[in-house]
Amino acid sequence: MMRGGWGMRSVGRFGAGLAGSVLAAVAGVSGCQKPDVVRTGAEGSGIAIRYEAPTDTDRDDAAFLRRRKVVEEAASAISALVEVDRRVSVGVVSCGGEGSSYDPELTHVEVCYDEVSETRELFRRAGPGRADDDVAAVMLETLYHEMAHALVDVLELRVRGREEDVADQFAALMLLREGASGEQRLLAAADAWHLSEVANEDADDGPDEHSSDGRRAVNHRCYVYGAASGRHRGLVGADALPAERAKGCAKEWNAVRTWWTTALAPHLRAG
């Protein structure tokens, strides 16, 4: 489950009411239906969402994302938190396995229908019992990650270290702001990263700007434990969150939260 790089900030996931200024230009799944355009906020600013017609193999995945409104949820949460004074477009498309990405030249996020099926397959291989809620949670974490790159770009945030890690941390921040439900969503994303690490342990995808899938899984679990250790003592263990790492997770999570809230402070919406 890897996002790579080819001139964009982030590419690929698997190896295998709107607040603020949000525009949803939603094309029909069939590709024949005229787009239903809803505009809120000022022209030339905010987040614009457009669903492109999926390929035949991606129709069920497209229907899932529309039904669950995952893209709209991410746009709404970010727009409610932050004033985005430039237009960021979000295209929901068939990617043919290329993976979700952010293009800084176009200030454009691309989210892939086919990642729904890829996520389902990862969970299916691990055994029964994973619900659609977990698949939606993984897609939401993807959206927050890609939107973090857009925020770094359009808000001109100064990032120290690896931006891909900072983007993961923004995804954690947005989910953990939800409390217990967000904790479960972030843990579902962590499980997907872990399963991807296992599934692709022999793969060599070449240089990558991201941390390994396994490390990303442990990082997310650390943030959950650091934010609410009392609810997640069962996380600590060699297979999920090493005990030595767990000792510093509260401090680690506080540093992540402080960096992002400080960076976003000049751009936060009043109230």
C-alpha positions, 0 to 999 in steps of 0.5 A: 500500500504505497504512494510513490512519486512521479513529479507529484507529491504523492502517488499510489496507495496499495502495492497492489453539509459542506462548510466553508467554500466547497464546490461539488461538481458531480458527473453521472456514473454512466458518463452520460448524465450531465454534471450536477453542480452545487456551488458554495463559497467564493469563486476561485477558492475552496475545494472543488470535487468532481466525480468522473465516469468510472470504468466498467470494473470500477462502477461498484467502487464509484457507487460505494464512494458516492453512497458513503460520501467519503470525499464530501466528508473530508472536504467538509471537515477541512473546509470547516477547519481551515480557510482555503483562499485558493481553489483545490480541485479533487477528481475522483477517477479510475486510476488503473492502479496508479494510485491517489496523488496530489499535483502541485502544478494544478493544485489537484488531488486525484482519488482512485475508485479502484483503491476501494477494491484494493482495500477490500482485497487486503481485508478479505485476505486477512479474514472475515469480519471487516465491515464497509466502515473500515474500507471507508475509513481507509479511503478517508485517511487517503483523502486527508493525506493527499489534502495535507499536501494541498494545504502545505502547498496553497497555505505555504506551510514550512515543513521540516523533514519528510512531507509524506510523514507530515501528511500522514500526521495530518490524516491522524489529526483530522481523524483523532479530532473525532474522538473514539470513532476517529480512533477506530477509523485511524486503527482501520487505516493502520491495519490496512498499512500493516496488511499491505506490508505483509502482502508486499514484503518481497516486492521491490518498488524502488525509491520512495519518499514515504516511510514503509507501510509497516512503519506507517501502521505503527506510527498511526497506532502510536498516535492513537495510543498517545491520544487515548492510551486508556482506551487502547492498552491492548495495542501495546505488543510486538505485533502492533505497537512495541512497548518501548515505542508506546512509552513515548507516544503521548509526547510524540502525539502532542508534538504532531498535534502542536505542529499542525495546529500552530502551522494552521493557526493563521488560517483557522476559521473563526469560531 
